[in-house]
Amino acid sequence: MPQGRPVVAARVGTRSVLVPALVSVLVGWAVLIALSYVVERPLLLWIAPLLGAHWIATARVSLDCLTLATTGWAIGRMNRSAPLLGVLVFALTLAAFAADVPMGIDLWLLVQLARGALHDVHDLSPLATNAAQQLFLFGSLAVGGLLSRKPVSLFGEPSR
């Protein structure tokens, strides 16, 4: 047995993982609400007359995706050790409190549409549309979190 200091196993506690995730969730909510009300809403009101009535829903979903991607990026930057954990925790809180945020996220509507599609075939089209929208919105959040990581070069060279 070697002489000297005893080897102490480093233990990673749940506090060292959960505290940064919770802080990043709080920052994510601040970024989401600020972008929704300060940037997205005025921009949508400004471009609505230019787009016309047929394109407003598409513009809103597009702006929601950009807002969520930016929010995911901010969450990932706050929790550099595990950006996807912070994004996942934020997505869970977003799914739970989505009625308070002016986003297109509504998982309860998706559940109701799925329940209705079991009884009536005519509810399959709204279910597919809503499921695709939820996939785009939550996917934008995840992509934003992934983009917050350290950049990697496509050519194998170390990034600077």
C-alpha positions as a Markdown table, in Angstrom:
| # | Residue | x | y | z |
|---|---|---|---|---|
| 1 | Met | 0.0 | 0.0 | 0.0 |
| 2 | Pro | 1.5 | 3.3 | -1.0 |
| 3 | Gln | 2.4 | 5.9 | 1.6 |
| 4 | Gly | 0.9 | 9.4 | 1.5 |
| 5 | Arg | -2.5 | 10.8 | 1.4 |
| 6 | Pro | -5.5 | 8.5 | 1.4 |
| 7 | Val | -7.5 | 8.4 | -1.8 |
| 8 | Val | -10.9 | 9.8 | -1.4 |
| 9 | Ala | -13.5 | 9.0 | -4.0 |
| 10 | Ala | -15.1 | 12.0 | -5.5 |
| 11 | Arg | -18.9 | 11.8 | -5.2 |
| 12 | Val | -21.2 | 13.8 | -7.4 |
| 13 | Gly | -24.3 | 14.7 | -5.5 |
| 14 | Thr | -27.6 | 15.4 | -6.9 |
| 15 | Arg | -27.3 | 19.0 | -5.7 |
| 16 | Ser | -24.4 | 19.6 | -8.1 |
| 17 | Val | -26.6 | 18.5 | -11.0 |
| 18 | Leu | -30.0 | 19.9 | -10.0 |
| 19 | Val | -29.0 | 23.4 | -8.9 |
| 20 | Pro | -27.5 | 24.5 | -12.3 |
| 21 | Ala | -30.5 | 22.8 | -14.0 |
| 22 | Leu | -33.0 | 24.8 | -11.9 |
| 23 | Val | -31.1 | 28.1 | -12.4 |
| 24 | Ser | -31.1 | 27.5 | -16.1 |
| 25 | Val | -34.8 | 26.8 | -16.0 |
| 26 | Leu | -35.4 | 30.2 | -14.3 |
| 27 | Val | -33.2 | 31.9 | -16.9 |
| 28 | Gly | -35.1 | 30.1 | -19.6 |
| 29 | Trp | -38.4 | 31.3 | -18.4 |
| 30 | Ala | -37.1 | 34.9 | -18.2 |
| 31 | Val | -35.7 | 34.7 | -21.7 |
| 32 | Leu | -38.9 | 33.0 | -23.1 |
| 33 | Ile | -41.2 | 35.6 | -21.6 |
| 34 | Ala | -39.0 | 38.5 | -22.6 |
| 35 | Leu | -38.6 | 37.3 | -26.2 |
| 36 | Ser | -42.3 | 36.5 | -26.5 |
| 37 | Tyr | -43.6 | 39.9 | -25.3 |
| 38 | Val | -40.8 | 42.2 | -26.3 |
| 39 | Val | -39.7 | 40.8 | -29.7 |
| 40 | Glu | -42.1 | 38.2 | -31.1 |
| 41 | Arg | -45.4 | 39.9 | -30.4 |
| 42 | Pro | -44.5 | 43.3 | -31.8 |
| 43 | Leu | -42.7 | 41.7 | -34.8 |
| 44 | Leu | -45.8 | 39.6 | -35.6 |
| 45 | Leu | -48.1 | 42.7 | -35.3 |
| 46 | Trp | -45.7 | 44.6 | -37.6 |
| 47 | Ile | -45.5 | 41.9 | -40.3 |
| 48 | Ala | -49.1 | 40.8 | -40.2 |
| 49 | Pro | -50.4 | 43.3 | -42.7 |
| 50 | Leu | -47.5 | 42.4 | -45.1 |
| 51 | Leu | -48.2 | 38.7 | -44.9 |
| 52 | Gly | -51.9 | 38.6 | -45.2 |
| 53 | Ala | -54.4 | 36.5 | -43.3 |
| 54 | His | -53.3 | 33.1 | -44.8 |
| 55 | Trp | -49.7 | 33.3 | -43.6 |
| 56 | Ile | -50.1 | 34.6 | -40.0 |
| 57 | Ala | -50.3 | 31.2 | -38.4 |
| 58 | Thr | -47.2 | 30.0 | -40.3 |
| 59 | Ala | -45.3 | 33.2 | -39.2 |
| 60 | Arg | -46.4 | 32.7 | -35.6 |
| 61 | Val | -45.2 | 29.1 | -35.5 |
| 62 | Ser | -41.9 | 30.1 | -37.2 |
| 63 | Leu | -41.4 | 32.9 | -34.6 |
| 64 | Asp | -42.3 | 30.5 | -31.8 |
| 65 | Cys | -39.7 | 28.1 | -33.1 |
| 66 | Leu | -37.0 | 30.8 | -33.2 |
| 67 | Thr | -38.0 | 32.0 | -29.7 |
| 68 | Leu | -37.8 | 28.5 | -28.3 |
| 69 | Ala | -34.5 | 27.8 | -30.0 |
| 70 | Thr | -33.0 | 31.0 | -28.5 |
| 71 | Thr | -34.4 | 30.0 | -25.1 |
| 72 | Gly | -32.9 | 26.5 | -25.5 |
| 73 | Trp | -29.6 | 28.1 | -26.4 |
| 74 | Ala | -29.7 | 30.4 | -23.3 |
| 75 | Ile | -30.6 | 27.4 | -21.1 |
| 76 | Gly | -27.7 | 25.4 | -22.5 |
| 77 | Arg | -25.3 | 28.2 | -21.9 |
| 78 | Met | -26.3 | 28.5 | -18.3 |
| 79 | Asn | -25.9 | 24.7 | -17.7 |
| 80 | Arg | -22.7 | 23.9 | -19.7 |
| 81 | Ser | -22.1 | 20.6 | -18.0 |
| 82 | Ala | -25.4 | 19.1 | -19.0 |
| 83 | Pro | -27.3 | 21.4 | -21.4 |
| 84 | Leu | -29.9 | 18.8 | -22.4 |
| 85 | Leu | -30.8 | 18.1 | -18.8 |
| 86 | Gly | -31.6 | 21.8 | -18.3 |
| 87 | Val | -33.6 | 21.8 | -21.6 |
| 88 | Leu | -35.5 | 18.7 | -20.5 |
| 89 | Val | -36.4 | 20.1 | -17.1 |
| 90 | Phe | -37.5 | 23.4 | -18.8 |
| 91 | Ala | -39.6 | 21.4 | -21.4 |
| 92 | Leu | -41.3 | 19.7 | -18.5 |
| 93 | Thr | -42.2 | 23.0 | -16.8 |
| 94 | Leu | -43.2 | 24.4 | -20.2 |
| 95 | Ala | -45.5 | 21.5 | -20.8 |
| 96 | Ala | -47.0 | 21.9 | -17.4 |
| 97 | Phe | -47.5 | 25.7 | -17.5 |
| 98 | Ala | -48.0 | 26.3 | -21.2 |
| 99 | Ala | -51.4 | 27.9 | -20.8 |
| 100 | Asp | -49.7 | 30.9 | -19.2 |
| 101 | Val | -47.3 | 31.5 | -22.1 |
| 102 | Pro | -48.3 | 32.8 | -25.5 |
| 103 | Met | -46.8 | 29.9 | -27.4 |
| 104 | Gly | -48.3 | 27.2 | -29.5 |
| 105 | Ile | -47.5 | 24.5 | -27.0 |
| 106 | Asp | -50.5 | 22.7 | -25.7 |
| 107 | Leu | -50.0 | 19.1 | -24.8 |
| 108 | Trp | -53.4 | 18.8 | -23.2 |
| 109 | Leu | -55.0 | 19.6 | -26.5 |
| 110 | Leu | -52.9 | 16.9 | -28.1 |
| 111 | Val | -54.1 | 14.4 | -25.6 |
| 112 | Gln | -57.7 | 15.4 | -26.2 |
| 113 | Leu | -57.3 | 15.1 | -29.9 |
| 114 | Ala | -55.7 | 11.7 | -29.5 |
| 115 | Arg | -58.7 | 10.7 | -27.4 |
| 116 | Gly | -61.1 | 12.0 | -30.0 |
| 117 | Ala | -59.3 | 10.3 | -32.8 |
| 118 | Leu | -59.9 | 6.9 | -31.1 |
| 119 | His | -63.6 | 7.5 | -31.5 |
| 120 | Asp | -63.8 | 9.4 | -34.8 |
| 121 | Val | -61.6 | 9.1 | -37.8 |
| 122 | His | -62.2 | 12.7 | -38.8 |
| 123 | Asp | -60.0 | 13.8 | -35.8 |
| 124 | Leu | -56.9 | 12.3 | -37.3 |
| 125 | Ser | -56.0 | 15.3 | -39.4 |
| 126 | Pro | -56.1 | 17.8 | -36.5 |
| 127 | Leu | -54.2 | 15.3 | -34.4 |
| 128 | Ala | -51.4 | 15.0 | -37.0 |
| 129 | Thr | -51.2 | 18.7 | -37.5 |
| 130 | Asn | -51.0 | 19.4 | -33.8 |
| 131 | Ala | -48.5 | 16.6 | -33.2 |
| 132 | Ala | -46.2 | 18.0 | -35.9 |
| 133 | Gln | -46.5 | 21.5 | -34.4 |
| 134 | Gln | -45.5 | 20.2 | -31.0 |
| 135 | Leu | -42.6 | 18.2 | -32.5 |
| 136 | Phe | -41.3 | 21.4 | -34.2 |
| 137 | Leu | -41.6 | 23.5 | -31.1 |
| 138 | Phe | -40.0 | 21.1 | -28.7 |
| 139 | Gly | -37.5 | 20.2 | -31.4 |
| 140 | Ser | -36.5 | 23.8 | -31.7 |
| 141 | Leu | -36.0 | 24.0 | -27.9 |
| 142 | Ala | -33.7 | 20.9 | -28.0 |
| 143 | Val | -31.8 | 22.2 | -31.1 |
| 144 | Gly | -31.1 | 25.4 | -29.3 |
| 145 | Gly | -29.8 | 23.5 | -26.3 |
| 146 | Leu | -27.5 | 21.4 | -28.5 |
| 147 | Leu | -26.2 | 24.5 | -30.3 |
| 148 | Ser | -25.1 | 25.9 | -27.0 |
| 149 | Arg | -22.4 | 23.3 | -26.6 |
| 150 | Lys | -18.8 | 23.7 | -27.5 |
| 151 | Pro | -18.5 | 24.1 | -31.3 |
| 152 | Val | -17.1 | 21.1 | -33.2 |
| 153 | Ser | -15.4 | 21.4 | -36.5 |
| 154 | Leu | -16.8 | 19.4 | -39.4 |
| 155 | Phe | -13.3 | 18.8 | -40.8 |
| 156 | Gly | -11.8 | 17.3 | -37.6 |
| 157 | Glu | -9.7 | 20.4 | -36.8 |
| 158 | Pro | -9.9 | 21.7 | -33.3 |
| 159 | Ser | -12.2 | 24.7 | -33.2 |
| 160 | Arg | -10.8 | 27.9 | -31.7 |
